[in-house]
Amino acid sequence: MRTTPHSATAAAILPLVGGAANVTSVAHCMTRLRLGLADRSLVDEGSLRALPAVLGVVDDDTYQIVLGPGTVAKVTPEFETLVASEAAEARPTAAPATAEASVNATPVTTEAPATTLPTTAQAPATAAPATAETAAAAAEPGGTEAARLAARGAALKAAQRQRHATPVRLLLRRIANIFVPLIPALIGCGVIAGVNGLLLNLGWLPSLTPALAAVASGFMALIAVFVGHHTAKEFGGTPILGGAVAAVIVYAGVAKVTVFGTTLTPGQGGVLGALAAALLGTYVEKWCRTWVPDTLDVLVTPTLTVLLTGLVTLYGLMYAAGAATSAIGTAATWLLSTTGVFAGLILGGLFLPLVMLGLHQALIPLHTTLIEQQGYTVLLPVLAMAGAGQVGAALAVYVRLRHDHSLRTTIRSALPAGLLGVGEPLIYGVSLPLGRPFLTACAGGAAGGAFVGLFSMLGDRIGSTAIGPSGWALFPLLAGSGGLLPSVAIYAGGLLTGYAVGFGATYFFGSFGVVGGVCEAERTDIAAPADPAPPTRTAAPAGTADPHDPEGNRTL
């Protein structure tokens, strides 16, 4: 088989995460390879971060390896192939197969999150001894210092994950897991809708625009079914039953149903109603399986799940979810039209930390609800300003640290993605390791958000007809109350504001004046020195370690 850069990257990653026996699930979003791991103590994180293709690592509910847009979509199938082939090779040498082992063994999938999959049969046999051995080495007086440190590090990481595993945060992650697989379709349909809108405004190709409208709107018309499918899958139900109960919401026949004196409309409640219906269906299904005899389960459980959940959806959830979606639209419009500058400042400034934590995907239901209700989401252009601040900060780092060739190479490779609104490469490769530039990037995002919010207060609201891309990639998706050209001008002004403030704040307040006790202009340790002996420096003050400075001389 011909080796490609992507297959080489997958082959390099697999042994560093504990091998195929340690992988319980594989998925990916726009920039990250998301792995479910049986034992995270088997991960060699230092070596993993050192791989050229790896931009960063996030140790969360799933183990997330940041590879960047495009790359992750090509590495993931190569990684899945390696996992499957290694598992197949290991199967004949494994312990004698039993019926129970056959049931418990679960193949890797591309969509299911790690929390819904059991561990593979081989994983416990590998993981447990390693953990016990490490703990024993740490406990014994004669144990090596490296083993004690490794055990302490593993304990600290476990405690940190436990501390961050609050119910609200876990719920937000599960909601994100439901909507992340829908992003490619949302992007594709949104771009087509934007192109179609442009053709309609210009009066071009009138015979083609109805077809484009059908292509762009088909997915959005049935998005409730997909949300129901993924909700049931995420919470441990049967996915097709989740889609079936959610399909009730978009069925045209609901127009004949009257609730509280009001006739229902197809699609009422949108994705929120679909999520609630599928979640209820999952609990009904699990309840049925606790008492229905096995001989009747195949008939009784699906019937009761669809019947009971469908009736509750029609006579309660659709009405309640419809009121909730109306409230969301009203609140978003009021927030930006009344407190636009302040709201933009807060939203634009806090979005980068959400991206860093992987919680930004939890906002997808809000965006989708606004698109269903108003035709565009007014929140996305404001939140997109965070990426502009990040780009400005990265450019300032590029200018100030002109002798750091490694860091400048990272910036050059990550900057195109940043301009298109994909911020993870710059976050994990540049600003976050440096410390203060991450804060100044947030300041740039806040300034850009305030700029867009100001025009919302003046009556010129802008929005996006789809979610997913931002930065320059958002221009084809723009819409607003004043028409296309004013929307483009306001959004471009916000981006320029974010670039400028992010650059200026980082350039002047990014701690570049004294680096490791030496003026930046005098540094010769990063560039090739003219003399074999490096210049004498004072000890570096305490600060955050910088992966691009192996001697630890940069103060952050």
C-alpha positions as CSV (number, residue, x, y, z in Angstrom):
1,M,0.0,0.0,0.0
2,R,1.3,3.4,-0.9
3,T,2.3,5.6,2.1
4,T,0.9,9.1,2.1
5,P,1.6,11.9,4.6
6,H,-1.8,11.3,6.2
7,S,-1.3,7.6,6.6
8,A,2.1,8.4,8.1
9,T,0.6,10.8,10.5
10,A,-2.0,8.2,11.6
11,A,0.7,5.5,12.0
12,A,2.7,7.9,14.2
13,I,-0.2,8.8,16.4
14,L,-1.6,5.3,17.0
15,P,1.3,3.9,19.2
16,L,1.5,7.1,21.1
17,V,-2.1,6.8,22.3
18,G,-1.6,3.2,23.5
19,G,-2.2,1.3,20.4
20,A,-5.4,-0.1,18.8
21,A,-6.3,-2.1,22.0
22,N,-6.6,1.2,23.9
23,V,-8.9,3.0,21.3
24,T,-12.6,2.5,22.0
25,S,-14.0,5.1,19.5
26,V,-12.8,7.4,16.7
27,A,-14.6,10.6,15.5
28,H,-13.6,13.9,14.2
29,C,-14.9,17.5,13.9
30,M,-13.6,20.3,11.7
31,T,-10.2,20.4,13.3
32,R,-9.8,17.6,15.9
33,L,-9.4,13.8,15.9
34,R,-11.5,12.7,18.9
35,L,-10.6,9.4,20.5
36,G,-12.2,7.4,23.2
37,L,-9.4,5.7,25.2
38,A,-9.6,2.9,27.7
39,D,-6.6,4.0,29.7
40,R,-5.2,7.5,29.3
41,S,-2.1,6.8,31.3
42,L,-0.9,4.9,28.2
43,V,-0.7,8.1,26.2
44,D,2.7,9.5,25.5
45,E,1.6,13.1,25.4
46,G,5.0,14.7,25.1
47,S,5.9,12.7,22.0
48,L,2.4,13.3,20.6
49,R,2.7,17.0,20.9
50,A,6.1,16.8,19.2
51,L,4.7,15.3,16.0
52,P,4.9,17.9,13.2
53,A,1.2,17.4,12.2
54,V,-0.1,17.8,15.7
55,L,-1.1,21.4,16.6
56,G,-2.3,20.7,20.1
57,V,-3.9,18.2,22.5
58,V,-7.1,18.6,24.6
59,D,-7.6,16.0,27.4
60,D,-11.4,16.2,27.8
61,D,-14.3,13.7,27.8
62,T,-12.7,12.5,24.6
63,Y,-9.0,12.7,23.9
64,Q,-8.8,15.4,21.2
65,I,-5.8,15.8,18.9
66,V,-5.8,19.1,17.0
67,L,-4.7,18.4,13.4
68,G,-6.3,21.4,11.6
69,P,-9.0,21.7,8.9
70,G,-8.8,19.3,5.9
71,T,-6.0,17.3,7.5
72,V,-8.2,15.8,10.2
73,A,-10.7,14.6,7.6
74,K,-8.0,12.7,5.7
75,V,-6.1,11.4,8.7
76,T,-9.2,10.0,10.5
77,P,-10.0,7.2,7.9
78,E,-6.3,6.2,7.8
79,F,-6.3,6.0,11.6
80,E,-9.5,3.9,11.6
81,T,-8.0,1.5,9.0
82,L,-4.9,1.1,11.2
83,V,-7.0,0.4,14.3
84,A,-9.1,-2.1,12.5
85,S,-6.1,-3.9,11.0
86,E,-4.2,-4.1,14.3
87,A,-7.3,-5.4,16.1
88,A,-7.8,-8.1,13.4
89,E,-4.1,-9.1,13.7
90,A,-4.4,-9.3,17.5
91,R,-7.6,-11.3,17.5
92,P,-6.1,-14.8,16.8
93,T,-3.6,-14.4,19.6
94,A,-6.1,-13.0,22.2
95,A,-7.6,-15.1,25.0
96,P,-10.0,-17.9,23.9
97,A,-13.2,-16.3,22.6
98,T,-16.3,-16.6,24.6
99,A,-19.9,-15.7,23.9
100,E,-19.6,-12.8,26.4
101,A,-16.4,-11.5,24.9
102,S,-18.0,-11.5,21.4
103,V,-20.9,-9.4,22.7
104,N,-18.7,-6.9,24.5
105,A,-16.3,-6.3,21.7
106,T,-17.3,-3.1,19.9
107,P,-15.9,-1.9,16.6
108,V,-14.6,1.6,16.2
109,T,-17.1,4.0,14.6
110,T,-16.7,7.4,13.1
111,E,-19.6,9.2,14.7
112,A,-20.4,7.8,18.1
113,P,-18.8,9.6,21.0
114,A,-16.6,7.8,23.4
115,T,-19.1,8.0,26.2
116,T,-21.5,5.7,24.4
117,L,-19.2,2.9,23.5
118,P,-17.9,0.1,25.8
119,T,-14.2,-0.7,25.9
120,T,-12.9,-3.2,23.5
121,A,-12.2,-6.7,24.8
122,Q,-8.5,-6.3,24.7
123,A,-8.3,-3.0,26.5
124,P,-8.8,-4.1,30.1
125,A,-6.1,-6.7,29.8
126,T,-3.6,-4.0,28.6
127,A,-4.7,-1.1,30.6
128,A,-5.1,-2.6,34.1
129,P,-1.6,-4.0,34.4
130,A,0.0,-0.8,33.2
131,T,-1.9,1.2,35.8
132,A,-1.2,-1.2,38.6
133,E,2.4,-1.4,37.7
134,T,2.8,2.4,37.7
135,A,1.0,2.7,41.1
136,A,3.1,0.0,42.6
137,A,6.3,1.5,41.4
138,A,5.2,4.8,42.8
139,A,4.3,3.3,46.2
140,E,7.5,1.3,46.7
141,P,10.3,3.1,48.4
142,G,12.7,1.8,45.8
143,G,10.6,2.9,42.9
144,T,12.2,5.1,40.3
145,E,11.7,8.8,40.5
146,A,10.3,8.8,36.9
147,A,7.6,6.3,37.9
148,R,6.6,8.4,40.9
149,L,6.4,11.5,38.8
150,A,4.4,9.7,36.2
151,A,1.9,8.4,38.8
152,R,1.6,11.9,40.3
153,G,1.0,13.4,36.9
154,A,-1.7,10.9,36.1
155,A,-3.4,11.5,39.4
156,L,-3.3,15.3,38.8
157,K,-4.8,14.9,35.4
158,A,-7.5,12.6,36.7
159,A,-8.3,15.1,39.4
160,Q,-8.5,17.9,36.9
161,R,-10.9,16.0,34.7
162,Q,-13.0,15.1,37.7
163,R,-13.1,18.8,38.8
164,H,-14.1,19.9,35.3
165,A,-16.8,17.2,34.9
166,T,-19.6,19.3,36.2
167,P,-23.1,18.3,35.2
168,V,-23.7,21.4,33.1
169,R,-20.4,21.1,31.3
170,L,-21.0,17.4,30.6
171,L,-24.4,18.2,29.2
172,L,-23.0,20.9,26.9
173,R,-20.5,18.4,25.6
174,R,-23.2,15.9,24.9
175,I,-25.2,18.5,23.1
176,A,-22.1,19.3,21.0
177,N,-21.7,15.6,20.2
178,I,-25.2,15.6,18.8
179,F,-24.7,18.6,16.5
180,V,-21.0,18.3,15.4
181,P,-21.8,15.6,12.8
182,L,-24.3,18.0,11.2
183,I,-21.8,20.8,10.5
184,P,-20.7,19.7,7.0
185,A,-24.3,19.6,5.8
186,L,-25.1,23.0,7.5
187,I,-22.0,24.5,5.8
188,G,-22.8,23.1,2.3
189,C,-26.5,24.0,2.4
190,G,-25.7,27.4,3.8
191,V,-23.2,28.2,1.0
192,I,-25.7,27.1,-1.6
193,A,-28.4,29.3,0.0
194,G,-26.0,32.3,0.0
195,V,-25.2,31.8,-3.7
196,N,-28.9,31.4,-4.5
197,G,-29.7,34.6,-2.6
198,L,-27.1,36.5,-4.5
199,L,-28.5,35.2,-7.8
200,L,-32.0,36.2,-6.8
201,N,-30.9,39.7,-5.8
202,L,-29.1,40.2,-9.2
203,G,-31.9,38.6,-11.2
204,W,-29.6,36.1,-12.8
205,L,-30.4,32.5,-13.8
206,P,-34.1,32.6,-12.9
207,S,-34.6,29.1,-14.1
208,L,-31.9,27.7,-11.8
209,T,-32.7,29.5,-8.6
210,P,-35.7,27.3,-7.7
211,A,-33.6,24.2,-8.0
212,L,-30.9,25.7,-5.8
213,A,-33.5,26.7,-3.2
214,A,-34.7,23.1,-3.1
215,V,-31.2,21.8,-2.7
216,A,-30.3,24.3,0.0
217,S,-33.6,23.9,2.0
218,G,-34.1,20.2,1.9
219,F,-31.7,19.4,4.7
220,M,-33.0,22.3,6.9
221,A,-36.5,21.1,6.4
222,L,-35.7,17.7,7.8
223,I,-32.9,18.6,10.3
224,A,-35.2,17.6,13.1
225,V,-34.9,14.0,12.0
226,F,-31.1,14.0,12.0
227,V,-31.1,15.7,15.4
228,G,-33.4,13.0,16.8
229,H,-31.2,10.3,15.4
230,H,-28.0,11.6,16.9
231,T,-29.7,12.4,20.3
232,A,-30.8,8.9,20.7
233,K,-27.4,7.6,19.7
234,E,-25.7,9.9,22.2
235,F,-27.9,9.0,25.2
236,G,-27.9,5.3,24.6
237,G,-31.1,4.7,22.7
238,T,-31.9,3.2,19.3
239,P,-31.0,6.0,16.8
240,I,-33.7,5.1,14.3
241,L,-36.4,5.4,17.0
242,G,-35.0,8.8,17.9
243,G,-35.3,9.9,14.3
244,A,-38.8,8.4,14.1
245,V,-40.2,10.4,17.1
246,A,-38.5,13.6,15.9
247,A,-40.0,13.2,12.4
248,V,-43.4,13.9,13.9
249,I,-42.4,17.5,14.3
250,V,-41.8,18.1,10.6
251,Y,-44.7,15.9,9.3
252,A,-47.1,18.0,7.3
253,G,-50.1,16.2,8.9
254,V,-49.5,18.0,12.3
255,A,-51.4,20.9,10.8
256,K,-54.6,19.0,11.5
257,V,-53.8,18.8,15.3
258,T,-55.1,21.4,17.7
259,V,-53.4,22.0,21.1
260,F,-54.7,24.5,23.6
261,G,-56.9,25.9,21.0
262,T,-54.0,26.5,18.6
263,T,-53.4,24.5,15.4
264,L,-49.9,23.2,15.2
265,T,-47.6,24.0,12.3
266,P,-45.1,21.6,10.7
267,G,-41.6,22.2,12.1
268,Q,-42.9,24.0,15.2
269,G,-40.3,23.7,18.0
270,G,-37.5,23.0,15.5
271,V,-34.3,21.4,16.7
272,L,-35.1,22.0,20.3
273,G,-38.4,20.1,20.0
274,A,-36.6,17.3,18.2
275,L,-33.9,17.0,20.8
276,A,-36.5,16.9,23.6
277,A,-38.6,14.3,21.8
278,A,-35.7,12.0,21.1
279,L,-34.4,12.3,24.6
280,L,-37.8,11.4,26.0
281,G,-38.0,8.5,23.5
282,T,-34.7,7.2,24.8
283,Y,-35.9,7.1,28.3
284,V,-39.2,5.5,27.3
285,E,-37.3,2.8,25.3
286,K,-35.0,2.0,28.3
287,W,-38.0,1.9,30.6
288,C,-39.8,-0.6,28.3
289,R,-36.8,-2.9,28.1
290,T,-36.8,-3.2,31.9
291,W,-40.2,-5.0,32.0
292,V,-41.1,-6.2,28.5
293,P,-40.3,-9.9,28.0
294,D,-37.6,-10.7,25.5
295,T,-40.0,-12.6,23.3
296,L,-42.1,-9.5,22.9
297,D,-39.4,-6.8,23.0
298,V,-39.1,-6.5,19.2
299,L,-42.8,-5.7,18.9
300,V,-43.8,-3.9,22.1
301,T,-40.7,-1.7,22.8
302,P,-40.6,0.2,19.5
303,T,-44.4,0.5,19.4
304,L,-44.7,2.0,22.9
305,T,-41.6,4.2,22.3
306,V,-43.0,5.8,19.2
307,L,-46.6,6.0,20.4
308,L,-46.1,7.4,23.9
309,T,-43.3,9.8,22.8
310,G,-45.2,10.9,19.7
311,L,-48.3,11.8,21.6
312,V,-46.3,13.7,24.3
313,T,-44.5,15.5,21.5
314,L,-47.7,16.6,19.7
315,Y,-49.6,17.6,22.9
316,G,-46.8,19.1,24.8
317,L,-43.3,19.3,23.5
318,M,-44.0,21.0,20.2
319,Y,-46.0,23.7,21.9
320,A,-43.4,24.3,24.6
321,A,-40.5,24.1,22.2
322,G,-42.2,26.5,19.8
323,A,-42.6,29.0,22.7
324,A,-38.9,28.5,23.6
325,T,-37.7,29.1,20.1
326,S,-39.7,32.3,19.8
327,A,-38.2,33.5,23.1
328,I,-34.7,32.8,21.8
329,G,-35.3,34.8,18.7
330,T,-36.8,37.7,20.6
331,A,-34.0,37.7,23.2
332,A,-31.2,37.6,20.6
333,T,-32.8,40.5,18.7
334,W,-33.4,42.5,21.8
335,L,-29.9,41.9,23.2
336,L,-28.1,43.2,20.1
337,S,-30.5,46.0,19.3
338,T,-30.6,47.3,22.9
339,T,-27.2,46.5,24.4
340,G,-25.3,45.8,21.2
341,V,-21.9,47.3,22.1
342,F,-21.8,45.6,25.5
343,A,-23.2,42.3,24.2
344,G,-20.7,42.3,21.3
345,L,-17.9,43.1,23.7
346,I,-18.7,40.2,26.0
347,L,-19.6,37.6,23.3
348,G,-16.6,38.5,21.1
349,G,-14.2,38.5,24.1
350,L,-15.3,35.2,25.6
351,F,-15.6,33.0,22.5
352,L,-11.9,32.0,22.2
353,P,-12.0,30.4,25.7
354,L,-15.1,28.5,24.6
355,V,-13.2,27.3,21.5
356,M,-10.2,26.4,23.7
357,L,-12.4,24.2,25.9
358,G,-14.3,22.7,23.0
359,L,-17.7,24.1,24.3
360,H,-18.4,26.4,21.4
361,Q,-20.2,23.6,19.6
362,A,-22.9,23.7,22.3
363,L,-24.1,27.0,20.7
364,I,-25.1,25.2,17.5
365,P,-28.7,24.7,18.6
366,L,-29.1,28.4,19.2
367,H,-27.7,29.2,15.8
368,T,-29.9,26.6,14.1
369,T,-33.0,27.9,15.9
370,L,-32.4,31.5,14.8
371,I,-31.8,30.3,11.2
372,E,-35.0,28.4,11.2
373,Q,-36.9,31.3,12.7
374,Q,-35.4,34.4,11.1
375,G,-33.5,33.1,8.1
376,Y,-30.0,33.9,9.7
377,T,-28.3,33.8,13.0
378,V,-27.3,37.3,14.4
379,L,-24.9,35.7,16.9
380,L,-22.4,34.2,14.5
381,P,-20.9,37.4,13.0
382,V,-20.3,38.7,16.5
383,L,-18.7,35.5,17.7
384,A,-16.6,35.4,14.5
385,M,-14.7,38.5,15.7
386,A,-12.8,36.3,18.2
387,G,-11.0,34.8,15.2
388,A,-10.1,38.2,13.9
389,G,-8.5,39.1,17.3
390,Q,-6.6,35.8,17.1
391,V,-5.2,36.6,13.7
392,G,-4.1,40.1,14.8
393,A,-2.4,38.7,17.8
394,A,-0.6,36.0,15.7
395,L,0.6,38.7,13.3
396,A,2.0,40.8,16.2
397,V,3.9,37.7,17.5
398,Y,5.2,37.1,14.0
399,V,6.6,40.7,13.8
400,R,8.0,40.9,17.4
401,L,9.6,37.4,17.6
402,R,11.4,37.8,14.3
403,H,14.3,35.5,15.4
404,D,12.1,32.6,16.4
405,H,12.0,30.7,13.1
406,S,10.1,27.7,14.5
407,L,7.3,29.9,15.8
408,R,7.1,32.0,12.7
409,T,6.9,28.8,10.6
410,T,3.9,27.7,12.8
411,I,2.2,31.0,12.3
412,R,2.7,31.0,8.5
413,S,1.1,27.5,8.3
414,A,-1.8,28.2,10.6
415,L,-2.6,31.7,9.5
416,P,-4.6,30.8,6.3
417,A,-6.9,28.6,8.5
418,G,-7.2,31.5,10.9
419,L,-8.3,33.9,8.2
420,L,-11.0,31.4,7.2
421,G,-12.3,31.3,10.8
422,V,-10.6,28.1,12.1
423,G,-8.9,29.2,15.2
424,E,-7.6,26.0,16.9
425,P,-4.2,25.9,15.0
426,L,-3.3,29.5,16.1
427,I,-4.7,28.9,19.6
428,Y,-2.8,25.7,20.4
429,G,0.2,26.5,18.3
430,V,0.8,30.2,19.1
431,S,-1.2,32.2,21.5
432,L,-2.1,29.8,24.2
433,P,1.5,28.5,24.7
434,L,2.7,32.1,24.9
435,G,0.1,33.0,27.6
436,R,-0.5,36.7,27.4
437,P,-1.1,36.8,23.6
438,F,-4.1,34.6,24.2
439,L,-5.6,37.4,26.4
440,T,-4.8,40.1,23.9
441,A,-6.4,38.1,21.2
442,C,-9.5,38.0,23.3
443,A,-9.3,41.8,23.6
444,G,-9.3,42.0,19.8
445,G,-12.3,39.8,19.5
446,A,-14.1,41.9,22.1
447,A,-13.4,45.1,20.1
448,G,-14.6,43.6,16.8
449,G,-17.8,42.3,18.5
450,A,-18.5,45.7,20.0
451,F,-18.1,47.2,16.5
452,V,-20.7,44.8,15.0
453,G,-22.9,45.3,18.1
454,L,-22.9,49.1,17.6
455,F,-24.4,48.8,14.2
456,S,-27.1,46.4,15.6
457,M,-28.0,49.2,18.0
458,L,-28.3,51.6,15.1
459,G,-30.7,49.2,13.3
460,D,-28.4,47.5,10.9
461,R,-28.5,43.9,12.1
462,I,-26.4,41.3,10.2
463,G,-26.4,37.6,10.4
464,S,-25.3,34.4,8.7
465,T,-27.5,32.0,6.8
466,A,-25.5,29.0,7.9
467,I,-23.1,28.0,10.6
468,G,-19.6,26.5,10.5
469,P,-17.2,28.8,8.8
470,S,-16.3,32.4,9.9
471,G,-13.6,34.8,9.0
472,W,-13.4,35.5,5.3
473,A,-15.4,32.3,4.6
474,L,-18.5,34.0,6.2
475,F,-18.8,36.6,3.5
476,P,-20.9,34.5,1.1
477,L,-23.3,33.6,3.9
478,L,-24.0,37.2,5.1
479,A,-27.5,38.6,5.3
480,G,-29.1,41.4,7.2
481,S,-31.8,44.0,7.7
482,G,-30.1,46.5,5.4
483,G,-29.3,44.2,2.5
484,L,-26.2,42.5,1.3
485,L,-23.8,45.4,0.7
486,P,-24.3,47.0,4.2
487,S,-24.0,43.6,5.8
488,V,-20.7,43.0,4.0
489,A,-19.4,46.4,4.9
490,I,-20.2,46.1,8.6
491,Y,-18.8,42.6,8.9
492,A,-15.6,43.7,7.1
493,G,-15.3,46.7,9.5
494,G,-15.6,44.3,12.4
495,L,-12.9,42.1,11.1
496,L,-10.5,45.0,10.5
497,T,-11.2,46.3,14.0
498,G,-10.5,42.8,15.5
499,Y,-7.3,42.5,13.5
500,A,-6.1,46.0,14.5
501,V,-6.9,45.8,18.2
502,G,-5.6,42.2,18.5
503,F,-2.3,43.3,16.8
504,G,-1.9,46.4,18.8
505,A,-2.7,44.9,22.2
506,T,-0.3,42.0,21.5
507,Y,2.4,44.1,20.1
508,F,2.5,46.5,23.0
509,F,1.3,44.4,25.9
510,G,2.4,40.9,24.9
511,S,5.5,40.8,27.2
512,F,8.0,41.0,24.4
513,G,10.2,43.8,25.9
514,V,12.4,41.5,28.0
515,V,12.6,37.9,27.2
516,G,14.6,35.6,29.5
517,G,16.4,38.6,31.0
518,V,17.7,39.8,27.6
519,C,16.2,42.4,25.4
520,E,14.5,40.8,22.4
521,A,16.7,42.6,19.9
522,E,19.7,41.1,21.6
523,R,18.6,37.4,21.4
524,T,20.8,35.1,19.5
525,D,19.9,31.8,21.0
526,I,17.1,31.2,18.5
527,A,18.8,32.4,15.4
528,A,22.0,30.7,14.3
529,P,24.7,32.2,16.6
530,A,27.8,33.6,15.1
531,D,29.9,32.4,18.0
532,P,29.7,28.8,19.4
533,A,29.3,30.2,22.9
534,P,25.9,31.7,23.5
535,P,25.7,35.1,25.3
536,T,25.3,35.1,29.0
537,R,21.8,35.6,30.3
538,T,20.3,36.1,33.7
539,A,17.9,33.4,35.0
540,A,14.4,33.5,33.5
541,P,11.7,34.6,35.8
542,A,8.9,32.1,36.6
543,G,6.4,31.8,33.9
544,T,4.5,29.5,31.6
545,A,6.7,27.1,29.7
546,D,6.9,27.7,26.0
547,P,7.1,24.7,23.7
548,H,8.9,26.8,21.0
549,D,11.7,27.7,23.4
550,P,13.5,24.5,24.4
551,E,15.8,26.3,26.9
552,G,12.8,27.8,28.7
553,N,14.1,31.4,28.2
554,R,10.9,33.1,27.2
555,T,8.9,34.8,30.0
556,L,5.2,34.7,29.4
